[in-house]
Amino acid sequence: MDHAAASVAAVAGLPSGSLVGSSLVLASSGSPQHLGLVVLAPEPLPAEVATAVAAAAGAEAGGAWVAARAAAGTVDRVAVFPGREDLVGVLAARDLLALSAVEALVGLGGLAVPPDAVVDTRGHVRPRLADGRLVLDVQPSRGGRWVPFEPPVQHACCSAH
Amino acid sequence: MSGSHHGAHGHTHGDHAHDHPHEHGHAHGHPHTHEATPVEGGVLGEAVDLTVPDAELSPAALSRRGVLRGAGLLGAGLSAAGAVGAASPAAAVGRAGGDRRGAEYRWLAGDHHIHTQYSPDAMYRVGDQVRAAHQYGLDWMVITDHGGETHARIGVEKTNPDIRAARRSNPDVLVFQGLEWNIPSAEHGTVFVAPGPNEVSVLQQFEQGYDGSVRGASSSSPANEALAVAGLTFLAQQVRDGRTPDALMLANHPARNGVDSPHEIRGWRDAPGRIAIGMEGAPGHQAAGIPVDALGPGSARGYYGNSPSANSFAGYPLESYRTWGGFDWMTSTVGGLWDSLLAEGLPWWVTANSDSHSVYGDWSVNPTGNDRTATGPDGRVFEVDGLYSDPVYGGGVQTGRGDFWPGFYSRTHVGVPRAGYRQVMAAMRDGRVWVDHGGLVDAVDVRVRAVTATSRESTLGGSLRVRQGDDVEVTITVALASGPNWATFRPELARVDLVLGQVTGAVADRDVFTTPSTRVVQSFDTTGVRAQGGTASFTYTVRDVGGPFYVRFRGTDGKRSQVGIYGAAVDPQGPALDVEGDADPWEDLWFYTNPVFVVPEGRPRGRR
């Protein structure tokens, strides 16, 4: 889904301030559970961007449902958001929030994230939109640092399939 | 973020859920604290008193009775001990209603999740794993190489002579043949059979017909879910037809990728023949979180470091994707998924295994580097021959690996009347099982009996029948570690917790993964036990039993804990979230027992 988001973000004319991400679309009659591409833009999309979105998304059912959730302020995973290119290396939490559209850090499993937390971005930051706010789930890591919940690379369960 | 939205179209992914590691979608749920209801008052009342006919019950009580009947907890269910089919504590245990007091079992340590050179991501000979298991004290083990095209075609067959040879050279170890099933629409699971003339053909037929990878059925869909149940039904048929003496299935690393939904687990449990009996309470790969500065791989404990995918169950919270004190969230959460299954009054047991592929600190390597198409020094090609070349010296100690040898860290203890393949399988189906990490304790013995009728008692996995209004004693006897573990230090048990939950019957929502009544009702400080000789018993009494309930125990070295996910009223000192890249498994040890059910029925004693 990062590829689809990147292909949309690469099109000149994507309005500044747009969010591109994905939400899980639950199975419904005739359509298995899958991910739906979401583009939230502050103004109507230019034709060339709309074409890129359509090309990246395919034609599966569930788009309307995802759109309704997005309109209500929920996107499961956001890959493109303002300031994402500045979220690299190790950052103070306040800098991470100042540099990007991410508005809050949420500790995994109810853990409190202190205001002076240090976040190792590992070069991979994928927040979610919750109640209209862009939030980043983080978990404790080595040396008292925090890292985003989502790892840059998923651990393959085995190489058999 | 205000403004219009555009182009929210779906995009479908293929069948290979695990091949698309960068594609995600998740829903987030926040845990909430709920108040525990004391069981002593008895919530089911006259519903469980079978001397009151249905016609005389209030509508509410009649409804509750129906729930209990549905769960197999009442009447005929209890007297039908040993009946095949219905999943209920009564049908589950060999001795429903309780054992004669003082029944003794031999506890055999084992591991049902071990890989060899017949897996595309592993490397050891069968004989290497059996020798290690024997060396590290295991009495039984299951060889579970990955299901897949090559394994189904040739590997499963070629493994068998190696297993037979290992049985001959290690007569003290029961070596089962199994496979790691790619459960259609879900995670992996151990499937194994009792030795016999058809052990290969049953496994091979099963794998070819029902493995998610072989059948291209890994992605989440109702059709693939049905294929999984069909696979379990096939195994039950093989047992019924006498083609194999027994077959069992256990879900492996169930919460790792969020793809084992609660309704799928319930579906496996409820499939015919009770082939599916439980899940890994703790996954393998327990060395994976050893920090890099301690010369470890610095990954996530259990390799539980992923995030949701397109195939994940949307209801699972993010914290379910991590281990807690080395255990899977389904098991480690008091009032969580495991407890919600037990609260149905149905059997579902937990185990702990190594998932050994390649061992942390070992010296040997796979000469082809796990390249399935490469030719090894002896000419073997995995995809052609079904196995890799034998391991070779790697030129130095291998610190990037996340696994332990079988028996080195994780143990599943099974209580049998006498040693034997079928006895181990029967005891696992009965739930007479407890698990530990790092040799935390030598022995755990749990007995439950009515205070006024002490001639009968139940132990792990059992169902004790008592009279309504009875007082019930729950006693745990722990024997501390008498010697060093395989890290060569003697662990010290600090605390034992008793978890108690009411049995509330079948659930309307098959995807529920919480239950409100289960909580830690008592903690026992064990720090003084060493000075008293190293063994001690602790008793908790449940007064005036009114409805069915279950009890289970866990114990810890007390080194890491945090308030449980559902709050301090439910679990004041639960296991802590394991820190990615900084999880020393030897400094965070736990044991867990399976539950004992207590089912009151009939009129109270002494009252008419």
Chai-1 contact restraints between the chains, C-beta under 6 A:
chainA,res_idxA,chainB,res_idxB,connection_type,confidence,min_distance_angstrom,max_distance_angstrom,comment,restraint_id
A,M1,B,E23,contact,1.0,0.0,6.0,A-B,restraint_1
A,D2,B,H22,contact,1.0,0.0,6.0,A-B,restraint_2
A,S22,B,G25,contact,1.0,0.0,6.0,A-B,restraint_3
A,S23,B,G25,contact,1.0,0.0,6.0,A-B,restraint_4
A,L24,B,G25,contact,1.0,0.0,6.0,A-B,restraint_5
A,L24,B,A314,contact,1.0,0.0,6.0,A-B,restraint_6
A,V25,B,G10,contact,1.0,0.0,6.0,A-B,restraint_7
A,P32,B,S221,contact,1.0,0.0,6.0,A-B,restraint_8
A,Q33,B,S220,contact,1.0,0.0,6.0,A-B,restraint_9
A,H34,B,G10,contact,1.0,0.0,6.0,A-B,restraint_10
A,H34,B,T12,contact,1.0,0.0,6.0,A-B,restraint_11
A,H34,B,H13,contact,1.0,0.0,6.0,A-B,restraint_12
A,H34,B,A310,contact,1.0,0.0,6.0,A-B,restraint_13
A,L35,B,H11,contact,1.0,0.0,6.0,A-B,restraint_14
A,L35,B,E23,contact,1.0,0.0,6.0,A-B,restraint_15
A,L35,B,G25,contact,1.0,0.0,6.0,A-B,restraint_16
A,L35,B,A310,contact,1.0,0.0,6.0,A-B,restraint_17
A,G36,B,G10,contact,1.0,0.0,6.0,A-B,restraint_18
A,L37,B,H9,contact,1.0,0.0,6.0,A-B,restraint_19
A,L37,B,H11,contact,1.0,0.0,6.0,A-B,restraint_20
A,V38,B,A8,contact,1.0,0.0,6.0,A-B,restraint_21
A,V39,B,H6,contact,1.0,0.0,6.0,A-B,restraint_22
A,V39,B,G7,contact,1.0,0.0,6.0,A-B,restraint_23
A,L40,B,M1,contact,1.0,0.0,6.0,A-B,restraint_24
A,L40,B,H5,contact,1.0,0.0,6.0,A-B,restraint_25
A,A41,B,H6,contact,1.0,0.0,6.0,A-B,restraint_26
A,P42,B,G3,contact,1.0,0.0,6.0,A-B,restraint_27
A,L45,B,H6,contact,1.0,0.0,6.0,A-B,restraint_28
A,V53,B,G7,contact,1.0,0.0,6.0,A-B,restraint_29
A,A57,B,H9,contact,1.0,0.0,6.0,A-B,restraint_30
A,A57,B,H11,contact,1.0,0.0,6.0,A-B,restraint_31
A,G58,B,H11,contact,1.0,0.0,6.0,A-B,restraint_32
A,E60,B,G10,contact,1.0,0.0,6.0,A-B,restraint_33
A,E60,B,T12,contact,1.0,0.0,6.0,A-B,restraint_34
A,G62,B,G10,contact,1.0,0.0,6.0,A-B,restraint_35
A,G63,B,A8,contact,1.0,0.0,6.0,A-B,restraint_36
A,G63,B,H9,contact,1.0,0.0,6.0,A-B,restraint_37
A,G63,B,G10,contact,1.0,0.0,6.0,A-B,restraint_38
A,V66,B,A8,contact,1.0,0.0,6.0,A-B,restraint_39
A,A67,B,H5,contact,1.0,0.0,6.0,A-B,restraint_40
A,A67,B,A8,contact,1.0,0.0,6.0,A-B,restraint_41
A,A70,B,H5,contact,1.0,0.0,6.0,A-B,restraint_42
A,A70,B,A8,contact,1.0,0.0,6.0,A-B,restraint_43
A,A71,B,H5,contact,1.0,0.0,6.0,A-B,restraint_44
A,D76,B,G25,contact,1.0,0.0,6.0,A-B,restraint_45
A,D76,B,H26,contact,1.0,0.0,6.0,A-B,restraint_46
A,R77,B,H24,contact,1.0,0.0,6.0,A-B,restraint_47
A,R77,B,G25,contact,1.0,0.0,6.0,A-B,restraint_48
A,L108,B,L318,contact,1.0,0.0,6.0,A-B,restraint_49
A,L108,B,E319,contact,1.0,0.0,6.0,A-B,restraint_50
A,G109,B,E319,contact,1.0,0.0,6.0,A-B,restraint_51
A,G109,B,L577,contact,1.0,0.0,6.0,A-B,restraint_52
A,D137,B,L318,contact,1.0,0.0,6.0,A-B,restraint_53
A,P140,B,V579,contact,1.0,0.0,6.0,A-B,restraint_54
A,S141,B,E580,contact,1.0,0.0,6.0,A-B,restraint_55
A,S141,B,G581,contact,1.0,0.0,6.0,A-B,restraint_56
A,R142,B,G581,contact,1.0,0.0,6.0,A-B,restraint_57
A,R142,B,D582,contact,1.0,0.0,6.0,A-B,restraint_58
A,F149,B,L318,contact,1.0,0.0,6.0,A-B,restraint_59
A,E150,B,S307,contact,1.0,0.0,6.0,A-B,restraint_60
A,P151,B,G305,contact,1.0,0.0,6.0,A-B,restraint_61
A,Q154,B,P21,contact,1.0,0.0,6.0,A-B,restraint_62
A,Q154,B,N306,contact,1.0,0.0,6.0,A-B,restraint_63
A,H155,B,Y303,contact,1.0,0.0,6.0,A-B,restraint_64
A,H155,B,G305,contact,1.0,0.0,6.0,A-B,restraint_65
A,H155,B,N306,contact,1.0,0.0,6.0,A-B,restraint_66
A,C157,B,H18,contact,1.0,0.0,6.0,A-B,restraint_67
A,C158,B,D121,contact,1.0,0.0,6.0,A-B,restraint_68
A,C158,B,H146,contact,1.0,0.0,6.0,A-B,restraint_69
A,S159,B,P120,contact,1.0,0.0,6.0,A-B,restraint_70
A,S159,B,D121,contact,1.0,0.0,6.0,A-B,restraint_71
A,A160,B,P120,contact,1.0,0.0,6.0,A-B,restraint_72
A,A160,B,H146,contact,1.0,0.0,6.0,A-B,restraint_73
A,A160,B,G148,contact,1.0,0.0,6.0,A-B,restraint_74
A,H161,B,S213,contact,1.0,0.0,6.0,A-B,restraint_75
